[in-house]
Amino acid sequence: MRVHGSTLRNPVRPAIIHSPPAFERKLRMSLVIPDALSFFQRSCGRWRSQRSVHHLLHRRAEAGGSLIVVDDIERTDQRLQELATSHGQSPEAVVGGSFVRWSASMAWDQSEEGHDGETFFGLIPDSDDGRSGLLLRTMGYAEKAPATSRFSMDSEDGLILETAYETMTVWERFSFLSPDIRVRSSTVQGLSNNASYCVECRVNEEQTEANEATKPTAQPSQQSISALGW
């Protein structure tokens, strides 16, 4: 299957996608998440994210933080209709989506360099239970271009995304430890090989944006992909 010049392949997935760490399984509360749409609806709100990225080529780790805002989008929203059409999909097949904005920084950033952006996406299930299908995005995880991902949910209600680009393949796994704590792991294979792990905590609506994403102490600059949106 080809989507915007990219082929969705089925290579061997990294173990990090299949097996959440033992401490995650111990911490996870009994959350019932029946389908992918419910998963993203639970994700709506403001989140503070702390990230660790491991760059395999440089054998170094990079820390970062971000503020993320997620809003729900109804299936009838014109933006979702246009998104489906641009990806060659039927607008009627979209069941809903989200609008995501983020402001972030990483340790290797140059002075005043930041990672701000926004994207919106739509879900198209291909199963009766809504736990697998296509996720359409206006901007991908590793490339600033429209992307189509395959999504599926595992036995622990974790959401797995697989996205194939021209020069790399990205796997992501999202899961809730509690209603207000999410964790996310990702693996990038191809042009830039790296793995990352994020802990995301919900921010109360009363809190202001005065505390922007904390920028760690800068280290010597390296060229790398810093994919900070959802």
Residue, then its C-alpha position, 0 to 999 in steps of 0.5 A: m500500500r502506498v500513501h503519498g509516495s510512502t510504502l506501508r511495510n511490515p518489518v519486524r517491530p522493536a521489542i519496545i513496542h510490544s512489551p511495556p516495562a514492568f513498572e508500567r504494568k504495576l502502576r497502570m490503573s484499571l482503565v477501560i479504553p474500548d477503542a482508539l477514538s476513546f483513547f484520543q478523547r481521553s488525551c484531550g487537555r493540557w499536558r507537560s511532557q518530559r522526554s529522553v531521546h537516545h541517539l544511537l549514531h552518536r551514542r548519546a542521550e538528549a533530554g527535553g520538555s514540552l507543553i502539549v494541548v489536545d482538543d477533540i474534533e467532531r467527525t463532521d468538522q470540515r478540516l477532517q473532511e478535507l484531510a480524508t480527501s487529501h489522503g484519498q480516503s472517504p470523509e464518511a469513514v472518519v469517526g473523529g480526530s484531534f487538534v494538537r499544538w505543542s511548544a518544546s525544547m531539547a538540550w542540543d538546541q541552539s540559542e533561541e531555537g525551539h520546536d513549536g508546531e501543530t497538527f490535526f489528525g483523523l481516525i478511520p477504523d477498519s475493524d468492528d471494534g475500532r481498535s485498528g485502522l488508519l490514522l491520517r495526519t497533516m504532519g508526521y512524527a519524523e517528517k513535516a509532511p502529511a502522513t498516514s499511519r497504521f494504528s492498533m491497540d494491544s491487550e493492555d489497551g496501549l495504542i501502537l502507530e506504525t508510519a513508513y516514510e521514504t527514508m525511515t520507519v517509525w513505531e510509537r506506543f502510547s499508554f495511560l498509567s492513570p487518567d492523568i499520566r501517559v507514557r510514550s515510547s518511539t523508535v525511528q529506524g532508517l536515516s536517523n536511528n533513535a529511541s525515545y521515552c516520554v512521561e506526560c502529566r496532565v496540567n490542570e486547566e487553572q494553571t497558566e502557560a507561565n511555565e513554558a517547557t523547561k529547557p535543559t542545560a545546553q550541550p554541544s550541538q548535534q544534528s538530529i531529528s527532534a519529533l516532539g508532537w503527538 
